[in-house]
Amino acid sequence: MSAQPAPLLELRGISRRFTQRPDAAQRLAAVFGARAPDAVVRAVDDVSLAVREREVVGLVGESGCGKSTLGRMVARILEPTAGERYWRGRPYRELDTAEHRAERLAVQMIFQDPYASLNPRMRIADIVGEAPVVHGLVTRAEREGYVAAVLERVGLDAGSMRRFPHQFSGGQRSRIGIARALAVRPRFLVCDEAVAALDVSIQAQVLNLFIRLREELGLTYLFISHDLGVIRHLSDRVMVMYLGRIVESAPVAEIYERPNHPYTEALIAEVPRVDARKRRYVPIRGEIPSPLAPPPGCHFHPRCPKAFARCRVETPALREVAPGHLSACHLNDP
Amino acid sequence: MSALLEVAGLRTHFHTAEGVVKAVDDVSLVVERGRILGLVGESGSGKSMTGYSILGLVDAPGRIVAGSIRLEGRELTTLGAEAWRRLRGDRVAMIFQDPMMTLNPVLRIDTQMVEAVRAHRDVSRAAALERCRAVLARVGIPSPDERLRAYPHHFSGGMRQRVAIAIALINEPALIIADEPTTALDVTIQGQILAEMQKLCAESGAGLIWITHDLSVVAGLADEVCVMYAGRVVESGPVDAILDHPLHPYTRGLLESIPSRNAPGHPLAQIPGMTPSLAALDAGCSFRARCSRAREDCRAAPAPTHPVPGRTVRCLHPLQ
């Protein structure tokens, strides 16, 4: 046994497939024997991930790479089609009902769109206060005081709890979403593009709130973003996804200073930076392929400047290239 | 020779039931041929409305109430609707954030592009098609012949934006206004589009106004920068000077809010409060409620000053 405690939450070999149901014309064609193969999207393909208590893991990738699907599976909004989940080192199927419920409360999600994720017809007091009452964390009589305390913790005026979501600005709505998640006293927050919709000055305020909450409450985060600057600022460890697979995973300083995978390298090189003036952009070629028809072998090979014959046929496995630094690239093989 | 575009004292106001919304309030800027101006601001700062005003696309109840817009020496604010129509898409073109706003989803690309050519040039369909093919190839669309016969939904987001850029370029405009054209795109695709735009401006000598909320995009692309806040230009000048030595407290606040400029894990320097409502602004400095340097005299209207040649700042207590 190692001295390290078990990770707070772990996923092993998790996959999620979405199957497109055949439309009327295809069903008719199938009757006559011309059955087309089902269109299957492997949104998340055999991903393993372990998050330790009080750790912040950044998950970065471009649109369609499966980062939100993975986040939803971590928060148990979506069930995986394959793979096993562990909570504090124990597989989920061994947990009893009470433990399942406790774990559900312990993992909460914060959504991207502060406009779409709040019910416009509910007052803030109900949005934030409903779940803790239902789950018996506070009584109905204590609710108002409890909501006021949660709102103050996220920097909102407790006097505003009678108001509706449309009476708040974008940054305040983000705070309401965070307050709603905190109200059930979670251990783990999955933040899916939680600051993407905000202006820079407001984004800085909300990022500071995340940092403060982590220190005050000892929270663990899975922070999903396409913004490498945000990820770098918050994370202890970064995972890079491309078309459903993790291509690289390393401590934050390591991945930004010594990226190993050509995709990570390109991603970091492409980020516009304030200190890079009048630069010559040397973009990587090509488009992100459709997840319906991913390229064989390494998914990145059609766009990779360093691809060779093996990349087209064989999927590279995640291998340790330095302590704590995993990368899935054939170039690392001797 | 005069500058390509000179905007002076532009005011675009909206007369609404809640009062006069000063979306653009005394904006002055200059764009030279072949140069890129970054117009930076947060939501509601008036940066897009400045772009729309230059194109004559201000809808009621909005109106240009003062100021002048001179393109190649010609005054635009006094033009009639027909003159504006002939100008737009020919001498001035716009690229929008969402390419689906530019593209008609039920028409093939060739139909839309040929229409854009023939609206301004008396040429045959075949000649127009030839031009479309050339410009699609220039913006980096592979096999343009095939793609001309496709519909917008056949394209990915990045490719659609390239088509929108091709349509903007098709009549070789002197000025292009780009309103956050890469905001919805992924980082690697954004890099491709920025590279194309840089090349196209340098080759064609067109002036470009790049409207964005992202100072780091401007850093890599622009020659000059205008920073807007609540309808006013608070600071303008060469990109290096502004980003290295901001004079306006708001510009410095914006720069300090960018996560990658800060030590990881530490709190970001933040600007307190939020953007004021444009309907409730007085004549004084609109940033003073959020500004640590604000004093009693900031209630008076701050006039733009030129503390350094080539730079403008609208602040009574600028940074040194």
HADDOCK unambig.tbl for C-alpha pairs under 7 A between the chains (distance, minus, plus):
assign (segid A and resid 62 and name CA) (segid B and resid 186 and name CA) 5.75 0.50 0.50
assign (segid A and resid 63 and name CA) (segid B and resid 186 and name CA) 6.72 0.50 0.50
assign (segid A and resid 199 and name CA) (segid B and resid 42 and name CA) 5.87 0.50 0.50
assign (segid A and resid 199 and name CA) (segid B and resid 43 and name CA) 6.81 0.50 0.50
assign (segid A and resid 200 and name CA) (segid B and resid 254 and name CA) 6.82 0.50 0.50
assign (segid A and resid 200 and name CA) (segid B and resid 257 and name CA) 6.30 0.50 0.50
assign (segid A and resid 200 and name CA) (segid B and resid 258 and name CA) 6.80 0.50 0.50
assign (segid A and resid 201 and name CA) (segid B and resid 254 and name CA) 6.07 0.50 0.50
assign (segid A and resid 201 and name CA) (segid B and resid 257 and name CA) 5.69 0.50 0.50
assign (segid A and resid 201 and name CA) (segid B and resid 270 and name CA) 6.33 0.50 0.50
assign (segid A and resid 201 and name CA) (segid B and resid 271 and name CA) 5.94 0.50 0.50
assign (segid A and resid 204 and name CA) (segid B and resid 257 and name CA) 5.30 0.50 0.50
assign (segid A and resid 204 and name CA) (segid B and resid 268 and name CA) 5.97 0.50 0.50
assign (segid A and resid 204 and name CA) (segid B and resid 270 and name CA) 5.82 0.50 0.50
assign (segid A and resid 205 and name CA) (segid B and resid 270 and name CA) 5.88 0.50 0.50
assign (segid A and resid 208 and name CA) (segid B and resid 267 and name CA) 5.20 0.50 0.50
assign (segid A and resid 208 and name CA) (segid B and resid 268 and name CA) 6.23 0.50 0.50
assign (segid A and resid 211 and name CA) (segid B and resid 267 and name CA) 6.93 0.50 0.50
assign (segid A and resid 229 and name CA) (segid B and resid 259 and name CA) 5.50 0.50 0.50
assign (segid A and resid 229 and name CA) (segid B and resid 260 and name CA) 4.70 0.50 0.50
assign (segid A and resid 230 and name CA) (segid B and resid 259 and name CA) 5.66 0.50 0.50
assign (segid A and resid 232 and name CA) (segid B and resid 264 and name CA) 6.35 0.50 0.50
assign (segid A and resid 233 and name CA) (segid B and resid 259 and name CA) 5.79 0.50 0.50
assign (segid A and resid 233 and name CA) (segid B and resid 260 and name CA) 6.59 0.50 0.50
assign (segid A and resid 233 and name CA) (segid B and resid 264 and name CA) 4.09 0.50 0.50
assign (segid A and resid 233 and name CA) (segid B and resid 265 and name CA) 5.43 0.50 0.50
assign (segid A and resid 234 and name CA) (segid B and resid 264 and name CA) 6.35 0.50 0.50
assign (segid A and resid 234 and name CA) (segid B and resid 265 and name CA) 5.32 0.50 0.50
assign (segid A and resid 267 and name CA) (segid B and resid 187 and name CA) 6.93 0.50 0.50
assign (segid A and resid 267 and name CA) (segid B and resid 188 and name CA) 6.42 0.50 0.50
assign (segid A and resid 270 and name CA) (segid B and resid 187 and name CA) 6.33 0.50 0.50
assign (segid A and resid 270 and name CA) (segid B and resid 188 and name CA) 6.02 0.50 0.50
assign (segid A and resid 270 and name CA) (segid B and resid 191 and name CA) 5.74 0.50 0.50
assign (segid A and resid 271 and name CA) (segid B and resid 187 and name CA) 6.41 0.50 0.50
assign (segid A and resid 272 and name CA) (segid B and resid 216 and name CA) 5.15 0.50 0.50
assign (segid A and resid 272 and name CA) (segid B and resid 217 and name CA) 5.25 0.50 0.50
assign (segid A and resid 272 and name CA) (segid B and resid 220 and name CA) 6.52 0.50 0.50
assign (segid A and resid 273 and name CA) (segid B and resid 216 and name CA) 4.58 0.50 0.50
assign (segid A and resid 273 and name CA) (segid B and resid 217 and name CA) 6.95 0.50 0.50
assign (segid A and resid 273 and name CA) (segid B and resid 219 and name CA) 6.86 0.50 0.50
assign (segid A and resid 274 and name CA) (segid B and resid 215 and name CA) 6.52 0.50 0.50
assign (segid A and resid 274 and name CA) (segid B and resid 216 and name CA) 4.24 0.50 0.50
assign (segid A and resid 274 and name CA) (segid B and resid 219 and name CA) 5.18 0.50 0.50
assign (segid A and resid 276 and name CA) (segid B and resid 219 and name CA) 6.32 0.50 0.50
assign (segid A and resid 276 and name CA) (segid B and resid 220 and name CA) 5.65 0.50 0.50
assign (segid A and resid 277 and name CA) (segid B and resid 219 and name CA) 5.00 0.50 0.50
assign (segid A and resid 277 and name CA) (segid B and resid 220 and name CA) 4.49 0.50 0.50
assign (segid A and resid 278 and name CA) (segid B and resid 219 and name CA) 6.56 0.50 0.50
assign (segid A and resid 278 and name CA) (segid B and resid 220 and name CA) 4.42 0.50 0.50
assign (segid A and resid 278 and name CA) (segid B and resid 221 and name CA) 5.24 0.50 0.50
assign (segid A and resid 278 and name CA) (segid B and resid 222 and name CA) 6.70 0.50 0.50
assign (segid A and resid 279 and name CA) (segid B and resid 220 and name CA) 5.10 0.50 0.50
assign (segid A and resid 279 and name CA) (segid B and resid 221 and name CA) 6.96 0.50 0.50
assign (segid A and resid 281 and name CA) (segid B and resid 191 and name CA) 6.27 0.50 0.50
assign (segid A and resid 281 and name CA) (segid B and resid 195 and name CA) 5.08 0.50 0.50
assign (segid A and resid 283 and name CA) (segid B and resid 188 and name CA) 6.53 0.50 0.50
assign (segid A and resid 283 and name CA) (segid B and resid 191 and name CA) 5.37 0.50 0.50
assign (segid A and resid 283 and name CA) (segid B and resid 192 and name CA) 5.13 0.50 0.50
assign (segid A and resid 284 and name CA) (segid B and resid 188 and name CA) 6.60 0.50 0.50
